[in-house]
Amino acid sequence: MNRAHQTGQQGEQIALNYLRGRGYQIVEVNWHCLEGEIDIIAQLDHLWVFVEVRTRRSELLEAALESITLSKRQKLLRAVYQYLQVHQLEECEWRIDLIAIALDRGKAQITQVENAFDW
């Protein structure tokens, strides 16, 4: 396993713990379809939350936040629509959140941007 993959897995675990600590129910992790992957699918009360986790080895959260390209945003949105269709959830309330994590010398900074892409 390469370092980038290890960093990504570490970040996803941090994000899962973060979300659970805030009352989110984790529904699925690393859901794949032809359109791409959704890192975390969770529910907060009746709201479905699709979470993209971006982790960087850096002192600054900005490095993780800036790593979301327009192409990645479009791919993620297509994957969310695919998930909603496959699970017959087209009528549910949902949003896409971004969790950015900066790992620096064993310490993690984390921020959650709700409705990150403001569709």
Rosetta constraint file for C-alpha pairs under 8 A:
AtomPair CA 1 CA 5 HARMONIC 6.35 0.50
AtomPair CA 1 CA 6 HARMONIC 6.68 0.50
AtomPair CA 2 CA 6 HARMONIC 6.32 0.50
AtomPair CA 3 CA 7 HARMONIC 6.07 0.50
AtomPair CA 4 CA 8 HARMONIC 6.17 0.50
AtomPair CA 5 CA 9 HARMONIC 6.21 0.50
AtomPair CA 6 CA 10 HARMONIC 6.08 0.50
AtomPair CA 7 CA 11 HARMONIC 6.10 0.50
AtomPair CA 7 CA 55 HARMONIC 6.68 0.50
AtomPair CA 7 CA 56 HARMONIC 7.20 0.50
AtomPair CA 7 CA 57 HARMONIC 7.54 0.50
AtomPair CA 8 CA 12 HARMONIC 6.20 0.50
AtomPair CA 8 CA 54 HARMONIC 7.39 0.50
AtomPair CA 8 CA 55 HARMONIC 5.90 0.50
AtomPair CA 9 CA 13 HARMONIC 6.32 0.50
AtomPair CA 10 CA 14 HARMONIC 6.35 0.50
AtomPair CA 11 CA 15 HARMONIC 6.11 0.50
AtomPair CA 11 CA 53 HARMONIC 7.06 0.50
AtomPair CA 11 CA 54 HARMONIC 7.31 0.50
AtomPair CA 11 CA 55 HARMONIC 5.45 0.50
AtomPair CA 11 CA 101 HARMONIC 6.45 0.50
AtomPair CA 12 CA 16 HARMONIC 6.09 0.50
AtomPair CA 12 CA 39 HARMONIC 7.53 0.50
AtomPair CA 12 CA 53 HARMONIC 6.33 0.50
AtomPair CA 13 CA 17 HARMONIC 6.29 0.50
AtomPair CA 14 CA 18 HARMONIC 6.10 0.50
AtomPair CA 15 CA 19 HARMONIC 6.10 0.50
AtomPair CA 15 CA 53 HARMONIC 7.15 0.50
AtomPair CA 15 CA 99 HARMONIC 6.88 0.50
AtomPair CA 16 CA 20 HARMONIC 6.12 0.50
AtomPair CA 16 CA 26 HARMONIC 7.67 0.50
AtomPair CA 16 CA 40 HARMONIC 7.79 0.50
AtomPair CA 17 CA 21 HARMONIC 6.06 0.50
AtomPair CA 18 CA 22 HARMONIC 6.57 0.50
AtomPair CA 19 CA 23 HARMONIC 6.58 0.50
AtomPair CA 19 CA 24 HARMONIC 5.36 0.50
AtomPair CA 19 CA 25 HARMONIC 7.91 0.50
AtomPair CA 20 CA 24 HARMONIC 5.05 0.50
AtomPair CA 20 CA 25 HARMONIC 6.48 0.50
AtomPair CA 20 CA 26 HARMONIC 7.31 0.50
AtomPair CA 23 CA 44 HARMONIC 6.81 0.50
AtomPair CA 24 CA 42 HARMONIC 6.13 0.50
AtomPair CA 24 CA 43 HARMONIC 5.61 0.50
AtomPair CA 24 CA 44 HARMONIC 4.91 0.50
AtomPair CA 24 CA 45 HARMONIC 7.88 0.50
AtomPair CA 25 CA 42 HARMONIC 5.39 0.50
AtomPair CA 25 CA 43 HARMONIC 5.13 0.50
AtomPair CA 25 CA 44 HARMONIC 6.43 0.50
AtomPair CA 26 CA 40 HARMONIC 7.30 0.50
AtomPair CA 26 CA 41 HARMONIC 6.23 0.50
AtomPair CA 26 CA 42 HARMONIC 4.35 0.50
AtomPair CA 26 CA 43 HARMONIC 6.55 0.50
AtomPair CA 27 CA 40 HARMONIC 7.72 0.50
AtomPair CA 27 CA 41 HARMONIC 5.45 0.50
AtomPair CA 27 CA 42 HARMONIC 5.01 0.50
AtomPair CA 27 CA 43 HARMONIC 6.97 0.50
AtomPair CA 28 CA 40 HARMONIC 5.95 0.50
AtomPair CA 28 CA 41 HARMONIC 5.08 0.50
AtomPair CA 28 CA 42 HARMONIC 6.93 0.50
AtomPair CA 29 CA 38 HARMONIC 7.37 0.50
AtomPair CA 29 CA 39 HARMONIC 5.59 0.50
AtomPair CA 29 CA 40 HARMONIC 4.59 0.50
AtomPair CA 29 CA 41 HARMONIC 6.28 0.50
AtomPair CA 30 CA 37 HARMONIC 6.13 0.50
AtomPair CA 30 CA 38 HARMONIC 5.51 0.50
AtomPair CA 30 CA 39 HARMONIC 4.45 0.50
AtomPair CA 30 CA 40 HARMONIC 6.12 0.50
AtomPair CA 31 CA 37 HARMONIC 5.48 0.50
AtomPair CA 31 CA 38 HARMONIC 5.20 0.50
AtomPair CA 31 CA 39 HARMONIC 6.59 0.50
AtomPair CA 31 CA 40 HARMONIC 7.49 0.50
AtomPair CA 31 CA 41 HARMONIC 7.93 0.50
AtomPair CA 32 CA 36 HARMONIC 5.83 0.50
AtomPair CA 32 CA 37 HARMONIC 4.44 0.50
AtomPair CA 32 CA 38 HARMONIC 6.62 0.50
AtomPair CA 33 CA 37 HARMONIC 6.35 0.50
AtomPair CA 33 CA 79 HARMONIC 6.74 0.50
AtomPair CA 33 CA 82 HARMONIC 7.54 0.50
AtomPair CA 34 CA 79 HARMONIC 7.83 0.50
AtomPair CA 35 CA 75 HARMONIC 6.23 0.50
AtomPair CA 35 CA 76 HARMONIC 7.64 0.50
AtomPair CA 35 CA 78 HARMONIC 6.04 0.50
AtomPair CA 35 CA 79 HARMONIC 5.09 0.50
AtomPair CA 35 CA 82 HARMONIC 7.58 0.50
AtomPair CA 36 CA 75 HARMONIC 6.37 0.50
AtomPair CA 36 CA 76 HARMONIC 6.73 0.50
AtomPair CA 36 CA 78 HARMONIC 7.94 0.50
AtomPair CA 36 CA 79 HARMONIC 5.72 0.50
AtomPair CA 37 CA 76 HARMONIC 7.05 0.50
AtomPair CA 37 CA 79 HARMONIC 6.52 0.50
AtomPair CA 38 CA 50 HARMONIC 6.85 0.50
AtomPair CA 38 CA 51 HARMONIC 6.85 0.50
AtomPair CA 38 CA 52 HARMONIC 6.56 0.50
AtomPair CA 38 CA 76 HARMONIC 6.80 0.50
AtomPair CA 38 CA 79 HARMONIC 6.84 0.50
AtomPair CA 38 CA 80 HARMONIC 7.34 0.50
AtomPair CA 39 CA 50 HARMONIC 7.71 0.50
AtomPair CA 39 CA 51 HARMONIC 6.01 0.50
AtomPair CA 39 CA 52 HARMONIC 5.48 0.50
AtomPair CA 39 CA 53 HARMONIC 6.39 0.50
AtomPair CA 40 CA 50 HARMONIC 6.01 0.50
AtomPair CA 40 CA 51 HARMONIC 4.98 0.50
AtomPair CA 40 CA 52 HARMONIC 6.82 0.50
AtomPair CA 40 CA 53 HARMONIC 7.87 0.50
AtomPair CA 41 CA 48 HARMONIC 7.28 0.50
AtomPair CA 41 CA 49 HARMONIC 5.87 0.50
AtomPair CA 41 CA 50 HARMONIC 4.76 0.50
AtomPair CA 41 CA 51 HARMONIC 6.19 0.50
AtomPair CA 42 CA 48 HARMONIC 5.95 0.50
AtomPair CA 42 CA 49 HARMONIC 5.12 0.50
AtomPair CA 42 CA 50 HARMONIC 6.49 0.50
AtomPair CA 42 CA 51 HARMONIC 7.76 0.50
AtomPair CA 43 CA 47 HARMONIC 5.55 0.50
AtomPair CA 43 CA 48 HARMONIC 4.62 0.50
AtomPair CA 43 CA 49 HARMONIC 5.73 0.50
AtomPair CA 44 CA 48 HARMONIC 6.59 0.50
AtomPair CA 44 CA 49 HARMONIC 7.24 0.50
AtomPair CA 46 CA 93 HARMONIC 7.26 0.50
AtomPair CA 47 CA 92 HARMONIC 7.38 0.50
AtomPair CA 47 CA 93 HARMONIC 5.29 0.50
AtomPair CA 47 CA 94 HARMONIC 5.42 0.50
AtomPair CA 47 CA 95 HARMONIC 7.72 0.50
AtomPair CA 48 CA 92 HARMONIC 7.38 0.50
AtomPair CA 48 CA 93 HARMONIC 6.23 0.50
AtomPair CA 48 CA 94 HARMONIC 4.48 0.50
AtomPair CA 48 CA 95 HARMONIC 6.58 0.50
AtomPair CA 49 CA 94 HARMONIC 5.65 0.50
AtomPair CA 49 CA 95 HARMONIC 5.22 0.50
AtomPair CA 49 CA 96 HARMONIC 5.80 0.50
AtomPair CA 49 CA 97 HARMONIC 6.75 0.50
AtomPair CA 50 CA 80 HARMONIC 7.20 0.50
AtomPair CA 50 CA 94 HARMONIC 7.59 0.50
AtomPair CA 50 CA 95 HARMONIC 6.31 0.50
AtomPair CA 50 CA 96 HARMONIC 4.73 0.50
AtomPair CA 50 CA 97 HARMONIC 6.12 0.50
AtomPair CA 51 CA 96 HARMONIC 5.80 0.50
AtomPair CA 51 CA 97 HARMONIC 4.82 0.50
AtomPair CA 51 CA 98 HARMONIC 5.61 0.50
AtomPair CA 51 CA 99 HARMONIC 6.89 0.50
AtomPair CA 52 CA 96 HARMONIC 7.56 0.50
AtomPair CA 52 CA 97 HARMONIC 6.37 0.50
AtomPair CA 52 CA 98 HARMONIC 4.92 0.50
AtomPair CA 52 CA 99 HARMONIC 6.23 0.50
AtomPair CA 53 CA 98 HARMONIC 5.99 0.50
AtomPair CA 53 CA 99 HARMONIC 4.84 0.50
AtomPair CA 53 CA 100 HARMONIC 6.03 0.50
AtomPair CA 53 CA 101 HARMONIC 7.64 0.50
AtomPair CA 54 CA 64 HARMONIC 5.28 0.50
AtomPair CA 54 CA 65 HARMONIC 7.06 0.50
AtomPair CA 54 CA 67 HARMONIC 7.35 0.50
AtomPair CA 54 CA 98 HARMONIC 7.47 0.50
AtomPair CA 54 CA 99 HARMONIC 6.26 0.50
AtomPair CA 54 CA 100 HARMONIC 4.92 0.50
AtomPair CA 54 CA 101 HARMONIC 6.19 0.50
AtomPair CA 55 CA 64 HARMONIC 5.60 0.50
AtomPair CA 55 CA 100 HARMONIC 5.92 0.50
AtomPair CA 55 CA 101 HARMONIC 4.63 0.50
AtomPair CA 55 CA 102 HARMONIC 5.89 0.50
AtomPair CA 55 CA 103 HARMONIC 7.33 0.50
AtomPair CA 56 CA 61 HARMONIC 7.88 0.50
AtomPair CA 56 CA 63 HARMONIC 6.57 0.50
AtomPair CA 56 CA 64 HARMONIC 5.49 0.50
AtomPair CA 56 CA 101 HARMONIC 6.40 0.50
AtomPair CA 56 CA 102 HARMONIC 5.14 0.50
AtomPair CA 56 CA 103 HARMONIC 6.18 0.50
AtomPair CA 57 CA 102 HARMONIC 5.73 0.50
AtomPair CA 57 CA 103 HARMONIC 4.66 0.50
AtomPair CA 57 CA 104 HARMONIC 5.85 0.50
AtomPair CA 58 CA 63 HARMONIC 7.10 0.50
AtomPair CA 58 CA 102 HARMONIC 5.35 0.50
AtomPair CA 58 CA 103 HARMONIC 5.66 0.50
AtomPair CA 58 CA 104 HARMONIC 5.43 0.50
AtomPair CA 59 CA 102 HARMONIC 6.07 0.50
AtomPair CA 59 CA 103 HARMONIC 6.75 0.50
AtomPair CA 59 CA 104 HARMONIC 5.41 0.50
AtomPair CA 60 CA 64 HARMONIC 7.89 0.50
AtomPair CA 60 CA 102 HARMONIC 6.02 0.50
AtomPair CA 61 CA 65 HARMONIC 6.37 0.50
AtomPair CA 61 CA 100 HARMONIC 6.34 0.50
AtomPair CA 61 CA 101 HARMONIC 6.18 0.50
AtomPair CA 61 CA 102 HARMONIC 5.14 0.50
AtomPair CA 61 CA 109 HARMONIC 7.02 0.50
AtomPair CA 61 CA 110 HARMONIC 7.40 0.50
AtomPair CA 61 CA 111 HARMONIC 7.76 0.50
AtomPair CA 62 CA 66 HARMONIC 5.82 0.50
AtomPair CA 63 CA 67 HARMONIC 6.41 0.50
AtomPair CA 63 CA 102 HARMONIC 7.74 0.50
AtomPair CA 64 CA 68 HARMONIC 7.78 0.50
AtomPair CA 64 CA 100 HARMONIC 5.38 0.50
AtomPair CA 64 CA 101 HARMONIC 6.43 0.50
AtomPair CA 64 CA 102 HARMONIC 6.80 0.50
AtomPair CA 65 CA 100 HARMONIC 5.86 0.50
AtomPair CA 68 CA 72 HARMONIC 6.04 0.50
AtomPair CA 68 CA 73 HARMONIC 6.67 0.50
AtomPair CA 69 CA 73 HARMONIC 6.27 0.50
AtomPair CA 70 CA 74 HARMONIC 6.21 0.50
AtomPair CA 71 CA 75 HARMONIC 6.16 0.50
AtomPair CA 72 CA 76 HARMONIC 6.04 0.50
AtomPair CA 73 CA 77 HARMONIC 6.19 0.50
AtomPair CA 73 CA 117 HARMONIC 7.58 0.50
AtomPair CA 74 CA 78 HARMONIC 6.28 0.50
AtomPair CA 75 CA 79 HARMONIC 6.28 0.50
AtomPair CA 76 CA 80 HARMONIC 6.22 0.50
AtomPair CA 77 CA 81 HARMONIC 6.29 0.50
AtomPair CA 78 CA 82 HARMONIC 6.18 0.50
AtomPair CA 79 CA 83 HARMONIC 6.17 0.50
AtomPair CA 80 CA 84 HARMONIC 6.18 0.50
AtomPair CA 81 CA 85 HARMONIC 6.17 0.50
AtomPair CA 82 CA 86 HARMONIC 6.06 0.50
AtomPair CA 83 CA 87 HARMONIC 6.06 0.50
AtomPair CA 84 CA 88 HARMONIC 5.79 0.50
AtomPair CA 84 CA 89 HARMONIC 4.68 0.50
AtomPair CA 84 CA 90 HARMONIC 5.36 0.50
AtomPair CA 85 CA 89 HARMONIC 6.21 0.50
AtomPair CA 85 CA 90 HARMONIC 6.03 0.50
AtomPair CA 95 CA 114 HARMONIC 7.59 0.50
AtomPair CA 95 CA 115 HARMONIC 5.42 0.50
AtomPair CA 96 CA 114 HARMONIC 6.87 0.50
AtomPair CA 96 CA 115 HARMONIC 5.08 0.50
AtomPair CA 96 CA 116 HARMONIC 6.08 0.50
AtomPair CA 96 CA 117 HARMONIC 6.98 0.50
AtomPair CA 97 CA 112 HARMONIC 6.87 0.50
AtomPair CA 97 CA 113 HARMONIC 5.56 0.50
AtomPair CA 97 CA 114 HARMONIC 4.58 0.50
AtomPair CA 97 CA 115 HARMONIC 5.09 0.50
AtomPair CA 97 CA 116 HARMONIC 5.06 0.50
AtomPair CA 97 CA 117 HARMONIC 7.77 0.50
AtomPair CA 98 CA 112 HARMONIC 5.74 0.50
AtomPair CA 98 CA 113 HARMONIC 5.10 0.50
AtomPair CA 98 CA 114 HARMONIC 6.65 0.50
AtomPair CA 98 CA 115 HARMONIC 7.76 0.50
AtomPair CA 98 CA 116 HARMONIC 5.76 0.50
AtomPair CA 99 CA 110 HARMONIC 6.95 0.50
AtomPair CA 99 CA 111 HARMONIC 5.70 0.50
AtomPair CA 99 CA 112 HARMONIC 4.46 0.50
AtomPair CA 99 CA 113 HARMONIC 6.31 0.50
AtomPair CA 100 CA 110 HARMONIC 5.71 0.50
AtomPair CA 100 CA 111 HARMONIC 5.42 0.50
AtomPair CA 100 CA 112 HARMONIC 6.50 0.50
AtomPair CA 101 CA 108 HARMONIC 6.51 0.50
AtomPair CA 101 CA 109 HARMONIC 5.55 0.50
AtomPair CA 101 CA 110 HARMONIC 4.54 0.50
AtomPair CA 101 CA 111 HARMONIC 6.69 0.50
AtomPair CA 102 CA 108 HARMONIC 5.62 0.50
AtomPair CA 102 CA 109 HARMONIC 5.14 0.50
AtomPair CA 102 CA 110 HARMONIC 6.59 0.50
AtomPair CA 103 CA 107 HARMONIC 5.72 0.50
AtomPair CA 103 CA 108 HARMONIC 4.62 0.50
AtomPair CA 103 CA 109 HARMONIC 6.60 0.50
AtomPair CA 104 CA 108 HARMONIC 6.44 0.50
AtomPair CA 115 CA 119 HARMONIC 7.81 0.50
